[in-house]
Amino acid sequence: MAKINTNKPALPDKKAGFPLPWSNYKMILIGFGIVVLGFILMSGGGSENPDEFNYAIFSFRRITLAPIVVLAGFAFVFWAIMRKPKEKDNDVA
């Protein structure tokens, strides 16, 4: 009769911890800060009187600069997630 192998295969030696090194998490936080800065740049331009229209909402900062900053922040976060760490960055603190 055939023997049933009850031994589990050996798993590779890996440290339990976070999937990314700490340097990647720092970069992700910086990227989220850039995104928040872009949304802050978009704010404002309202009018105190609801009967008046304020053309300040169409400024260069709100229409062009802020969306570019937000998209750059999201691209930076994506890069920070996908970045391959250097060998010395692998130690998780």
KOLDOKE-420709 format. One record per residue: residue in three letters; chain; y, x, z of N, C-alpha, C in turn. Coordinates in steps of 0.02 Angstrom, whole numbers, plus 50000, padded with zeros to 5 digits. Example, Ala and Ser with C-alpha at 12.3 -4.5 7.8 and 13.67 -1.06 7.14 Angstrom:
2
ATOM; Ala; A; 49716; 50660; 50390; 49775; 50615; 50390; 49835; 50660; 50390
ATOM; Ser; A; 49888; 50642; 50354; 49947; 50684; 50357; 50002; 50645; 50394
***
This chain:
93
ATOM; Met; A; 49942; 50041; 50000; 50000; 50000; 50000; 50063; 50044; 50000
ATOM; Ala; A; 50117; 50018; 49972; 50178; 50056; 49967; 50216; 50054; 50034
ATOM; Lys; A; 50246; 50110; 50050; 50286; 50113; 50111; 50356; 50085; 50097
ATOM; Ile; A; 50383; 50051; 50146; 50452; 50027; 50141; 50496; 50077; 50177
ATOM; Asn; A; 50545; 50102; 50141; 50591; 50152; 50168; 50645; 50116; 50208
ATOM; Thr; A; 50646; 50126; 50273; 50696; 50094; 50316; 50754; 50140; 50332
ATOM; Asn; A; 50751; 50201; 50309; 50806; 50248; 50321; 50864; 50232; 50274
ATOM; Lys; A; 50924; 50232; 50302; 50983; 50220; 50261; 51004; 50286; 50229
ATOM; Pro; A; 51030; 50283; 50167; 51052; 50345; 50135; 51112; 50375; 50172
ATOM; Ala; A; 51117; 50440; 50170; 51171; 50475; 50204; 51237; 50461; 50166
ATOM; Leu; A; 51287; 50445; 50204; 51353; 50433; 50175; 51392; 50498; 50171
ATOM; Pro; A; 51436; 50504; 50123; 51476; 50566; 50120; 51521; 50572; 50181
ATOM; Asp; A; 51535; 50634; 50198; 51578; 50647; 50257; 51650; 50631; 50240
ATOM; Lys; A; 51675; 50576; 50266; 51745; 50557; 50257; 51773; 50538; 50324
ATOM; Lys; A; 51835; 50556; 50334; 51868; 50537; 50396; 51890; 50464; 50390
ATOM; Ala; A; 51880; 50428; 50443; 51905; 50359; 50445; 51980; 50362; 50456
ATOM; Gly; A; 52015; 50321; 50421; 52088; 50321; 50429; 52121; 50282; 50374
ATOM; Phe; A; 52183; 50296; 50362; 52221; 50262; 50311; 52199; 50285; 50241
ATOM; Pro; A; 52205; 50241; 50192; 52183; 50260; 50125; 52231; 50309; 50091
ATOM; Leu; A; 52293; 50312; 50113; 52342; 50358; 50084; 52366; 50406; 50138
ATOM; Pro; A; 52387; 50465; 50118; 52415; 50511; 50169; 52484; 50487; 50191
ATOM; Trp; A; 52505; 50514; 50247; 52569; 50494; 50277; 52628; 50506; 50231
ATOM; Ser; A; 52626; 50557; 50190; 52682; 50571; 50145; 52691; 50515; 50094
ATOM; Asn; A; 52637; 50484; 50072; 52643; 50428; 50026; 52675; 50368; 50059
ATOM; Tyr; A; 52658; 50356; 50122; 52688; 50300; 50158; 52763; 50310; 50168
ATOM; Lys; A; 52784; 50372; 50180; 52856; 50387; 50185; 52891; 50372; 50120
ATOM; Met; A; 52859; 50391; 50064; 52889; 50378; 49998; 52894; 50302; 49984
ATOM; Ile; A; 52843; 50265; 50006; 52844; 50192; 49996; 52901; 50161; 50036
ATOM; Leu; A; 52912; 50184; 50097; 52968; 50159; 50137; 53035; 50175; 50106
ATOM; Ile; A; 53041; 50234; 50077; 53103; 50252; 50043; 53114; 50206; 49983
ATOM; Gly; A; 53060; 50192; 49946; 53065; 50146; 49889; 53087; 50076; 49910
ATOM; Phe; A; 53060; 50051; 49965; 53081; 49985; 49989; 53154; 49986; 50011
ATOM; Gly; A; 53176; 50043; 50038; 53247; 50049; 50054; 53291; 50046; 49992
ATOM; Ile; A; 53269; 50075; 49938; 53306; 50072; 49875; 53309; 50000; 49849
ATOM; Val; A; 53253; 49963; 49855; 53252; 49893; 49834; 53301; 49852; 49876
ATOM; Val; A; 53301; 49862; 49942; 53347; 49826; 49985; 53419; 49843; 49968
ATOM; Leu; A; 53433; 49906; 49954; 53500; 49925; 49933; 53521; 49888; 49870
ATOM; Gly; A; 53476; 49880; 49823; 53491; 49843; 49762; 53508; 49770; 49776
ATOM; Phe; A; 53472; 49739; 49822; 53487; 49669; 49839; 53553; 49664; 49877
ATOM; Ile; A; 53569; 49714; 49916; 53634; 49714; 49950; 53690; 49720; 49899
ATOM; Leu; A; 53679; 49762; 49847; 53730; 49768; 49795; 53740; 49702; 49757
ATOM; Met; A; 53687; 49661; 49753; 53693; 49597; 49718; 53731; 49545; 49758
ATOM; Ser; A; 53736; 49552; 49823; 53766; 49500; 49864; 53841; 49498; 49856
ATOM; Gly; A; 53870; 49443; 49879; 53943; 49435; 49878; 53967; 49398; 49817
ATOM; Gly; A; 54032; 49396; 49809; 54062; 49363; 49752; 54073; 49289; 49760
ATOM; Gly; A; 54059; 49264; 49820; 54069; 49193; 49832; 54142; 49177; 49843
ATOM; Ser; A; 54157; 49113; 49843; 54225; 49091; 49853; 54230; 49052; 49918
ATOM; Glu; A; 54286; 49060; 49953; 54296; 49022; 50015; 54306; 48949; 50001
ATOM; Asn; A; 54338; 48933; 49946; 54352; 48864; 49927; 54301; 48842; 49875
ATOM; Pro; A; 54263; 48790; 49888; 54213; 48770; 49838; 54243; 48740; 49775
ATOM; Asp; A; 54308; 48723; 49775; 54340; 48696; 49715; 54362; 48750; 49667
ATOM; Glu; A; 54363; 48813; 49689; 54384; 48868; 49646; 54323; 48908; 49623
ATOM; Phe; A; 54326; 48931; 49562; 54272; 48974; 49536; 54295; 49046; 49540
ATOM; Asn; A; 54253; 49089; 49568; 54270; 49159; 49577; 54233; 49200; 49524
ATOM; Tyr; A; 54270; 49231; 49480; 54240; 49271; 49426; 54214; 49339; 49451
ATOM; Ala; A; 54219; 49352; 49515; 54194; 49416; 49542; 54117; 49419; 49540
ATOM; Ile; A; 54085; 49361; 49530; 54011; 49363; 49526; 53988; 49396; 49462
ATOM; Phe; A; 54032; 49403; 49414; 54013; 49435; 49350; 54033; 49508; 49347
ATOM; Ser; A; 54039; 49541; 49404; 54060; 49611; 49404; 54002; 49656; 49380
ATOM; Phe; A; 54020; 49716; 49360; 53970; 49764; 49336; 53918; 49778; 49390
ATOM; Arg; A; 53941; 49782; 49453; 53895; 49798; 49508; 53841; 49745; 49516
ATOM; Arg; A; 53859; 49681; 49510; 53810; 49628; 49522; 53767; 49613; 49461
ATOM; Ile; A; 53794; 49620; 49402; 53757; 49601; 49341; 53716; 49659; 49313
ATOM; Thr; A; 53740; 49720; 49319; 53706; 49776; 49286; 53677; 49826; 49336
ATOM; Leu; A; 53719; 49851; 49380; 53698; 49905; 49425; 53643; 49883; 49474
ATOM; Ala; A; 53653; 49827; 49507; 53605; 49805; 49558; 53535; 49793; 49530
ATOM; Pro; A; 53527; 49758; 49474; 53459; 49749; 49447; 53426; 49815; 49426
ATOM; Ile; A; 53465; 49862; 49402; 53437; 49928; 49384; 53414; 49964; 49447
ATOM; Val; A; 53452; 49959; 49501; 53432; 49991; 49564; 53369; 49959; 49591
ATOM; Val; A; 53364; 49893; 49588; 53304; 49858; 49612; 53243; 49879; 49572
ATOM; Leu; A; 53248; 49879; 49506; 53192; 49899; 49464; 53173; 49972; 49475
ATOM; Ala; A; 53222; 50014; 49485; 53208; 50085; 49500; 53172; 50091; 49567
ATOM; Gly; A; 53190; 50050; 49615; 53156; 50050; 49680; 53083; 50028; 49673
ATOM; Phe; A; 53070; 49976; 49634; 53001; 49954; 49624; 52961; 50007; 49587
ATOM; Ala; A; 52991; 50040; 49538; 52957; 50093; 49502; 52941; 50152; 49549
ATOM; Phe; A; 52988; 50167; 49594; 52977; 50221; 49642; 52919; 50204; 49690
ATOM; Val; A; 52915; 50140; 49712; 52860; 50119; 49755; 52794; 50125; 49718
ATOM; Phe; A; 52793; 50103; 49656; 52731; 50109; 49616; 52710; 50182; 49609
ATOM; Trp; A; 52758; 50226; 49595; 52743; 50297; 49590; 52718; 50325; 49656
ATOM; Ala; A; 52748; 50303; 49711; 52728; 50328; 49777; 52656; 50307; 49794
ATOM; Ile; A; 52636; 50248; 49771; 52567; 50225; 49784; 52518; 50264; 49741
ATOM; Met; A; 52535; 50276; 49678; 52489; 50306; 49631; 52489; 50382; 49634
ATOM; Arg; A; 52536; 50413; 49668; 52542; 50486; 49671; 52482; 50517; 49703
ATOM; Lys; A; 52456; 50569; 49672; 52400; 50605; 49700; 52427; 50657; 49749
ATOM; Pro; A; 52405; 50654; 49811; 52433; 50701; 49861; 52407; 50771; 49851
ATOM; Lys; A; 52446; 50818; 49874; 52424; 50888; 49874; 52372; 50897; 49928
ATOM; Glu; A; 52336; 50951; 49926; 52282; 50963; 49974; 52307; 50965; 50046
ATOM; Lys; A; 52366; 50995; 50057; 52390; 51000; 50126; 52416; 50934; 50153
ATOM; Asp; A; 52429; 50884; 50109; 52452; 50818; 50130; 52396; 50773; 50152
ATOM; Asn; A; 52333; 50793; 50144; 52277; 50749; 50158; 52266; 50734; 50232
ATOM; Asp; A; 52293; 50775; 50276; 52282; 50763; 50347; 52326; 50705; 50369
ATOM; Val; A; 52293; 50653; 50395; 52327; 50592; 50417; 52348; 50601; 50489
ATOM; Ala; A; 52412; 50590; 50501; 52437; 50599; 50570; 52436; 50534; 50607
***
